[in-house]
Amino acid sequence: MITGIVLAAGSGTRIGCPKALLRTGRGDESFLERACAALHDSGVDAVMAVVAPNLADVAVTAMTRVLVNDDPGRGQLSSLQVALAVLDPSTEAIVALPVDVPLVRPDTIRALVARWRESRPKVVRPVRTLRETQHGHPVVFDRAVFDDLAHAPLSEGAKPVVHRHASPSGEVTVDEDAGAFTDIDTVEEYVEVFGRLPEAVSIR
């Protein structure tokens, strides 16, 4: 079983609202809905979204399980740990996708999962080499590192775990998918991508 996890509990202080609620430009579709849809469309077996308490009733795609991080100020890793604590025991890998990277294509996620199935690296992530090598999202984690993630210091985040288990076989080149490398954290970044000031959807 492979589970997709959208990490969406951040407050979005630099952009003025929770990034989970930002509009993608497709009607009232939110970043959270787009990210969940990308995971569903990629063919993973289950999708979870970890949100802040004030977003417990936010709209998500059908069949997405919403989890609440009661203290999201502890950082993004704390949201991942919330999801890890309730994973189905048969879960062999997770696909962790930050909500501020909502434009990744489903076929990119499929390629990452396919690489994991082929050679079972402990960590799989997208890379592009158009200029210098750059790593993007989402990241696939094999169950062999679940314990490392669950016990990693919140102050350090997941990066040390990623770097410790990274390998050449876990790098998938996806130069054609800019969305896997488009991290939207600020007003300026939102305007650059969408050509307008940030707007949020209502919780419905």
C-alpha angles and dihedrals in degrees: 000000000000120000126198116214123196111203103212109147099104119120095224095223093164093055100037102248140037107296089222088071099047116120119246094203094256098111110277094342111136130210087252093053092047093050093048091047092052090054094046092047091050090064103247114157099239139007129211129185120202112206140170119266093258090059098050090116097043118135116256135169118285116277093024115132112220118214125186124225102207093199109031091163087081089077141258094296089062089062091051089051091052089057095043090056092062102035118136107259090237092062110126098178141002131216109215115201123178111221091232088069096060100144100069112127122244090232090060090054089048090053092052092049091046090055090050091051092049101052107001099229111182092237128027123186138163120255134186128198103190089122116348121352110279129183122216143176153327106040123206114215121196116223088250088078099041091099092050090052093045092054101035115123110262090221090064100041124205097305096092089053091049093049093045093055101032117123138170090253089058095059118094118189112225104164090156096062110074089172092072088063100037108105111182109201105137141045089251093053091048092051091048091054102036103025095232142069118283118276128187129215119230120253103258 
